[in-house]
Amino acid sequence: RTPVILGLGVGAPVPFAFDHYRPWPDELPFGRAIVRRLSKSSGCLGFISHSRFAGESYARAGVDPKKLLVAHNGVETDRLGTPIAADEARARLDLPSDRPIILYAGRLNAEKGIDQLLAMAALRPGYSFVLVGSEGEGSIERAARAHPNVRVVSWQPSGALADWLAAADVLTIPPSSA
């Protein structure tokens, strides 16, 4: 998943596949030749991306479409347990029942576009924004304190995450060029 590994792949002693969600050939044009060369090496089984958008970037770089697999992200719903109603989830988690809840669950860092959620929170004081995934005190947590309608929640195991997801009206993954 890192550009360095791409460069090392040509001489890899075992067959491999390169898995990434970013359209690196478009974002890092200097690496197109490495991607093309790597894709033609005998050990390269192929490239895996999570979206057609990213996969097309590798195709434009010269990767044979037969060596490209788009495998969209998914979820194992069985790991989330039996679904519960939003009002029950809100009651369990001490979340308001009288306003819409916008929820993000994942790592809380600047690369995830959380700044955009905080900007939206400032524009929508009648909404509750819940950020699940804090691993301690950092810049996002400090910035969130300026917004009375933002709640920061620590990282949750998958079993506990289901209630948070059920409580939300909107689940979001904000865009980020970072």
Disulfide bonds with the S-S distance in Angstrom:
none
